[in-house]
Amino acid sequence: MTTEPTADDATPTGLPAIRTESGEFDGTGSGVAWRGWLPDGTARSAIVLVHGVAEHSGRYTHVGQRLAAEGFAVYALDHIGHGKSAGGKANIGSMEGVADNVAAMLDIARRQHPDVPHFLLGHSMGSLIVLYLATRAPIDVAGIVVSAPPLDIPVGNPAQRLLAPVLSRLAPNLGVLKLDSSQISRDPAVVAAYDNDPLVYRGKLPARTGAEMLKASTTVKGRLSKLTAPLLVLHGTADMIAEPSSSDLIERGAGSKDLTVIRYEGLYHEVFNEPEQDKVLSDVVGWLEAHLTSQ
């Protein structure tokens, strides 16, 4: 583990001082890299942030910095096959494995901050992983935040969906679908940074990852009633990557008695990277703070 700040993680002007950490643990599927953004004093909570497909934790530096400046310790891992972690490019291996790795990251956060509430925050595939983990077995967290959860996945016709498990088994690294970067944000600078980021995978997503996501979305939909933790759901109404109807499914089916869904009119897939990101982050901070005081 290191605690040296990097240029990318330098505290922005106007925010309280924060510090950074990074490390690696031996997770399911080999070495898992992680990074953290921490307040320069005692943290009042710890959050595990879970990124989406084909990207990496470093794309959430501004999110981690903002939350750390508010007193939250934030830890984010790179999934297997992503960022600085081991594995085939963008190949997560299995949903069980990546969920286990998120649980391991949560354990690290608990050891570092044992006497504070803990939260999970996921985006896109990261939301799916968080929901899979939270409905697989009871999980001790103060709350869950999901952004653009992909439960309604319209990709592929019925025949292609039937073939997905076969391709996943026989040709797991075969490219099957390329994400359209113009659909992640209305901010051209965000799209350009995404396209030119060497840690973002810009090829076609491998068959294994696609099949695991399809299977997990079906699994999660079937056990939404087990989702009982306090829950905040965020979705842009103009999301063309994760159907906004996915959040409707959660709103109707989740077992949580403490459920908030915020729909942002006209926003694209990455609500944390839209021009309105300050508003989105303020909504998240407000919800987290409310669930600190309720502990």
Secondary structure, DSSP 8 states (H G I E B T S, - for coil): -B----STT---TTS--EEEEEEEEEETTEEEEEEEEEESS--SEEEEEE--TT--GGGGHHHHHHHHHTTEEEEEE--TTSTTS-SSTT----HHHHHHHHHHHHHHHHHHSTTS-EEEEEETHHHHHHHHHHHHS----SEEEEES---S---S-HHHHHHHHHHHHH-TT-EEE---GGGT-S-HHHHHHHHT-TTS--S-EEHHHHHHHHHHHHHHHHTGGG--S-EEEEEETT-SSS-THHHHHHHHH---SSEEEEEETT--S-GGGSTTHHHHHHHHHHHHHHHHHT-
